[in-house]
Amino acid sequence: MPDEPNNKSSNGGKATGLLDKVQQEARDLKEMFTEKAKADLESLKEPEKTQAFRSIFRVKHDETPRNRALSVLSNVFFHLHPAKVNRDAVRYSYTWGMGGITFYLFIVLTFTGVLLMFYYHPTKIQAYRDILYLHHDVPFGQLLRNMHRWAAHLMIMTVWLHTFRVFLSGSYKKPREFNWCVGVLLMVLTLLLSFTGYLLPDDQLGFWAVTVGTNMARATPLLGHEGPFGRQLGMTPFNDVRFALLGGSIVDANALLRAYIWHCIAIPLMAAIFMGLHFWRVRKDGGISGPSPVMLESEIKDQKGPRPVIMHPSGMR
């Protein structure tokens, strides 16, 4: 009997000690989660400094010009961009941003086009019915189709403006002659994408647009039976380029199927390949072509060729 109070006090002390230990661990755990949350919040401000980012790109991020250049030159993702960029070459007033906007519109067209393929059948019976079904029954179907259509119109405009800007700034000259040819080919592919997409709704506008367009193809040099040297090469209305485009002599089901395949598979695939080549050549040719360089008079004493803009040490031209 005398030992019972001691046992109670001993058990009470153990319970109190255990409770204090649990409370301390809870406080430590709370502090740990608080510090981790603060660290995660700080990492959102500078994601390139996080371990996840470093594990993907595997580069050093010391703020020195040498390490930044090595990061670009030694990484497959960063290598798409030059190590150094001319500040004047990326001015919005100089580039107009048309190349980047065109690529963005191509992404929009690819995404919306894939969604439209879920509701479209390239047959004479179903094609126009599917368009009506999109407009009246599919949730946001009309919005989806209009996004695709207006993005196509805008892409035509931005491709022309991009080509116009490149021509005005002389960016087609040495060493960018090859990339200029690739860009012109991309512009042609963009026009063909728009043309083949015209027929897919299978309405009167698409029917007559393709009819007129393919009739013009009969006069293609060498490939059209009405074009120069076409008959000499054996071209007839049944084996020339128009017959190949339509899959027959008239705009019918074969023409619709071929337009669908060209529009959804063949031309986008070729455009994606040539876009990759185009971006790669921009990188290999020294980045975006900038305005004519401004040089000091002392730097051009032995230089041959056209005289560049001279900037005197005083800052006066």
C-alpha positions as CSV (number, residue, x, y, z in Angstrom):
1,M,0.0,0.0,0.0
2,P,2.7,2.6,0.7
3,D,4.1,2.1,-2.8
4,E,0.9,3.2,-4.6
5,P,1.4,7.0,-4.5
6,N,4.9,6.6,-5.8
7,N,3.6,4.5,-8.7
8,K,1.0,7.2,-9.5
9,S,3.5,10.0,-9.4
10,S,5.8,8.0,-11.6
11,N,3.2,7.2,-14.2
12,G,2.0,10.8,-14.2
13,G,5.6,12.0,-14.8
14,K,5.9,9.6,-17.7
15,A,2.7,10.7,-19.2
16,T,3.6,14.4,-18.9
17,G,7.0,13.7,-20.4
18,L,5.5,11.8,-23.3
19,L,2.9,14.6,-23.9
20,D,5.7,17.3,-23.9
21,K,7.7,15.2,-26.3
22,V,4.7,14.9,-28.7
23,Q,4.0,18.6,-28.4
24,Q,7.6,19.4,-29.2
25,E,7.6,17.1,-32.2
26,A,4.4,18.7,-33.4
27,R,6.0,22.2,-33.1
28,D,9.1,21.0,-35.0
29,L,6.9,19.5,-37.7
30,K,4.9,22.7,-38.0
31,E,8.1,24.8,-38.3
32,M,9.5,22.4,-40.9
33,F,6.4,22.6,-43.0
34,T,6.3,26.4,-42.6
35,E,10.0,26.7,-43.8
36,K,9.3,24.3,-46.7
37,A,6.3,26.3,-47.7
38,K,8.3,29.5,-47.6
39,A,11.1,27.8,-49.7
40,D,8.5,26.6,-52.3
41,L,7.1,30.1,-52.5
42,E,10.5,31.6,-53.0
43,S,11.3,29.0,-55.7
44,L,8.2,30.1,-57.7
45,K,9.8,33.5,-58.0
46,E,13.0,32.0,-59.5
47,P,12.1,28.6,-60.9
48,E,15.4,28.3,-62.8
49,K,17.2,28.0,-59.4
50,T,15.2,25.0,-58.2
51,Q,16.5,21.5,-58.1
52,A,13.8,20.2,-60.4
53,F,14.8,22.7,-63.1
54,R,18.5,21.8,-62.6
55,S,17.7,18.1,-62.9
56,I,16.0,18.7,-66.3
57,F,18.5,21.0,-67.9
58,R,21.6,20.0,-65.9
59,V,23.5,23.3,-66.2
60,K,25.1,25.6,-63.7
61,H,23.4,28.9,-63.0
62,D,26.2,31.1,-61.7
63,E,25.6,34.6,-62.7
64,T,28.7,35.0,-64.9
65,P,28.9,35.5,-68.7
66,R,31.0,32.4,-69.2
67,N,28.6,30.1,-67.4
68,R,25.6,31.5,-69.2
69,A,27.3,30.9,-72.5
70,L,28.3,27.4,-71.5
71,S,24.7,26.7,-70.4
72,V,23.5,27.6,-73.9
73,L,26.2,25.8,-75.8
74,S,26.1,22.6,-73.8
75,N,22.3,22.0,-73.6
76,V,20.0,20.7,-76.3
77,F,17.1,23.0,-75.2
78,F,19.1,26.1,-74.7
79,H,21.1,25.4,-77.8
80,L,18.1,26.6,-79.9
81,H,19.1,30.1,-78.9
82,P,22.4,31.9,-79.5
83,A,24.7,32.5,-76.5
84,K,24.6,36.2,-77.2
85,V,21.8,38.3,-78.9
86,N,22.2,41.6,-80.5
87,R,20.1,44.0,-78.4
88,D,18.9,45.9,-81.5
89,A,17.9,42.7,-83.3
90,V,15.1,41.8,-80.8
91,R,13.5,45.2,-80.7
92,Y,9.8,44.8,-81.3
93,S,9.8,47.9,-83.6
94,Y,12.4,46.1,-85.7
95,T,11.1,42.5,-85.9
96,W,7.3,43.3,-85.4
97,G,7.2,39.9,-83.7
98,M,5.6,38.3,-86.8
99,G,7.7,35.2,-86.7
100,G,6.8,34.3,-83.2
101,I,3.1,35.2,-83.7
102,T,3.0,33.0,-86.8
103,F,4.4,30.0,-84.9
104,Y,1.9,30.6,-82.1
105,L,-1.0,30.6,-84.6
106,F,0.3,27.4,-86.0
107,I,0.1,25.8,-82.6
108,V,-3.5,27.1,-82.1
109,L,-4.4,25.7,-85.5
110,T,-2.9,22.4,-84.7
111,F,-4.7,22.1,-81.4
112,T,-8.1,23.3,-82.7
113,G,-7.7,21.2,-85.8
114,V,-7.2,18.0,-83.8
115,L,-10.3,18.7,-81.8
116,L,-12.3,19.4,-85.0
117,M,-11.2,16.0,-86.3
118,F,-13.3,14.3,-83.6
119,Y,-16.5,15.6,-85.2
120,Y,-15.7,15.6,-88.9
121,H,-16.1,12.9,-91.6
122,P,-14.6,13.6,-95.0
123,T,-17.5,12.2,-97.0
124,K,-19.9,14.0,-99.3
125,I,-22.9,12.9,-97.2
126,Q,-21.5,13.8,-93.7
127,A,-19.1,16.7,-94.2
128,Y,-21.7,19.6,-94.3
129,R,-23.9,17.9,-91.7
130,D,-20.9,17.7,-89.4
131,I,-20.4,21.5,-89.8
132,L,-24.1,22.1,-88.9
133,Y,-23.7,19.7,-85.9
134,L,-20.7,21.7,-84.7
135,H,-22.6,24.9,-85.0
136,H,-25.8,23.9,-83.3
137,D,-25.2,20.8,-81.1
138,V,-21.6,20.6,-80.0
139,P,-20.9,22.6,-76.8
140,F,-18.6,25.5,-77.9
141,G,-18.5,23.9,-81.4
142,Q,-19.0,27.2,-83.2
143,L,-16.4,28.9,-81.1
144,L,-13.9,26.1,-81.8
145,R,-14.5,26.3,-85.6
146,N,-14.3,30.1,-85.6
147,M,-11.0,30.0,-83.6
148,H,-9.6,27.6,-86.3
149,R,-10.9,29.8,-89.2
150,W,-9.7,33.1,-87.8
151,A,-6.4,31.8,-86.7
152,A,-5.9,30.6,-90.3
153,H,-6.7,34.0,-91.7
154,L,-4.4,35.7,-89.2
155,M,-1.6,33.2,-90.0
156,I,-1.8,34.2,-93.7
157,M,-1.4,37.8,-92.7
158,T,1.4,37.3,-90.3
159,V,3.4,35.1,-92.7
160,W,3.2,37.9,-95.4
161,L,4.1,40.6,-92.9
162,H,7.1,38.5,-91.6
163,T,8.3,37.9,-95.2
164,F,7.8,41.6,-95.9
165,R,9.8,42.6,-92.8
166,V,12.6,40.2,-93.7
167,F,12.8,41.7,-97.2
168,L,12.7,45.3,-95.9
169,S,15.6,44.7,-93.4
170,G,17.7,42.8,-96.0
171,S,17.7,39.6,-93.8
172,Y,17.7,37.4,-96.9
173,K,21.3,38.4,-97.8
174,K,24.4,36.5,-97.0
175,P,24.7,34.2,-95.0
176,R,20.9,33.8,-94.8
177,E,20.1,33.0,-98.4
178,F,19.2,29.3,-97.7
179,N,16.9,30.2,-94.8
180,W,15.1,32.8,-97.0
181,C,14.3,30.0,-99.5
182,V,13.0,27.9,-96.6
183,G,10.9,30.8,-95.4
184,V,9.4,31.3,-98.9
185,L,8.6,27.5,-99.0
186,L,6.9,27.8,-95.6
187,M,4.8,30.7,-97.0
188,V,3.7,28.5,-99.9
189,L,2.8,25.7,-97.5
190,T,0.7,28.1,-95.4
191,L,-1.2,29.2,-98.5
192,L,-1.8,25.5,-99.5
193,L,-3.0,24.8,-95.9
194,S,-5.6,27.6,-96.3
195,F,-6.6,26.4,-99.8
196,T,-7.1,22.8,-98.9
197,G,-9.1,23.8,-95.8
198,Y,-11.5,25.7,-98.0
199,L,-13.1,22.5,-99.4
200,L,-13.6,20.6,-96.1
201,P,-16.9,22.3,-95.1
202,D,-18.2,21.0,-98.5
203,D,-20.3,24.2,-99.0
204,Q,-20.8,26.3,-102.1
205,L,-18.0,28.6,-101.2
206,G,-15.5,25.8,-100.8
207,F,-16.7,24.0,-103.9
208,W,-16.3,26.9,-106.3
209,A,-13.1,28.1,-104.7
210,V,-11.5,24.7,-105.3
211,T,-13.0,24.5,-108.7
212,V,-11.5,27.8,-109.8
213,G,-8.1,27.1,-108.1
214,T,-7.7,23.7,-109.6
215,N,-8.7,25.0,-113.0
216,M,-5.9,27.5,-112.7
217,A,-3.5,24.5,-112.0
218,R,-4.2,23.3,-115.6
219,A,-1.9,26.1,-116.8
220,T,1.0,25.1,-114.5
221,P,4.3,25.0,-116.5
222,L,5.4,21.4,-117.3
223,L,2.7,19.8,-115.0
224,G,-0.5,21.2,-116.5
225,H,-1.8,20.1,-119.9
226,E,-2.6,23.7,-120.8
227,G,0.7,25.1,-119.4
228,P,4.0,25.7,-121.2
229,F,5.6,22.5,-122.4
230,G,2.8,20.5,-120.8
231,R,1.6,18.8,-124.0
232,Q,5.2,18.2,-125.1
233,L,5.7,16.2,-121.9
234,G,2.6,14.1,-122.5
235,M,0.2,15.9,-120.0
236,T,-3.5,15.4,-120.6
237,P,-6.6,16.3,-118.6
238,F,-6.4,12.8,-117.1
239,N,-2.8,12.8,-115.8
240,D,-1.8,16.4,-115.1
241,V,-1.5,18.2,-111.8
242,R,-5.2,19.1,-111.6
243,F,-6.2,15.5,-112.0
244,A,-3.8,14.5,-109.2
245,L,-5.1,17.2,-106.9
246,L,-8.8,16.2,-107.4
247,G,-8.3,12.5,-107.8
248,G,-10.5,12.8,-110.9
249,S,-11.9,15.3,-113.4
250,I,-14.4,17.1,-111.1
251,V,-14.7,18.2,-107.5
252,D,-16.3,15.3,-105.9
253,A,-15.8,12.8,-103.0
254,N,-12.2,12.0,-104.1
255,A,-11.3,15.7,-104.1
256,L,-12.8,16.0,-100.6
257,L,-10.8,13.0,-99.3
258,R,-7.6,14.2,-100.8
259,A,-8.0,17.8,-99.5
260,Y,-8.6,16.3,-96.0
261,I,-5.4,14.2,-96.1
262,W,-3.4,17.1,-97.5
263,H,-4.8,19.5,-95.0
264,C,-4.7,17.4,-91.8
265,I,-1.6,15.2,-92.4
266,A,0.8,15.9,-95.3
267,I,1.1,19.7,-95.4
268,P,1.2,20.2,-91.5
269,L,3.9,17.5,-91.3
270,M,6.0,19.2,-94.0
271,A,5.4,22.6,-92.4
272,A,6.5,21.3,-89.0
273,I,9.7,19.9,-90.5
274,F,10.6,23.0,-92.4
275,M,9.7,25.2,-89.3
276,G,12.3,23.2,-87.3
277,L,14.8,23.7,-90.1
278,H,13.9,27.4,-90.3
279,F,14.5,27.9,-86.5
280,W,17.7,25.9,-86.6
281,R,19.1,28.0,-89.5
282,V,18.2,31.2,-87.6
283,R,20.4,29.9,-84.8
284,K,23.2,28.7,-87.0
285,D,23.3,31.9,-89.0
286,G,24.0,34.0,-85.9
287,G,20.5,34.6,-84.5
288,I,18.0,37.2,-85.7
289,S,19.6,39.6,-88.2
290,G,19.9,43.0,-86.6
291,P,20.2,46.5,-88.0
292,S,23.5,47.6,-89.7
293,P,26.3,47.8,-87.1
294,V,27.4,51.1,-85.8
295,M,31.2,51.3,-85.7
296,L,33.8,53.8,-84.6
297,E,35.8,55.5,-87.3
298,S,39.0,54.0,-85.9
299,E,37.6,50.5,-86.5
300,I,37.0,50.8,-90.3
301,K,40.4,52.2,-91.5
302,D,41.3,48.9,-93.2
303,Q,37.8,47.7,-94.0
304,K,36.7,47.2,-97.6
305,G,33.3,47.3,-99.0
306,P,30.3,49.7,-98.3
307,R,31.0,52.3,-95.7
308,P,29.0,51.7,-92.5
309,V,27.5,54.2,-90.2
310,I,30.3,56.1,-88.4
311,M,30.0,57.0,-84.8
312,H,32.7,59.3,-83.5
313,P,34.0,59.0,-79.9
314,S,32.1,62.1,-79.0
315,G,28.8,60.3,-80.0
316,M,28.2,62.5,-83.1
317,R,27.7,60.9,-86.5
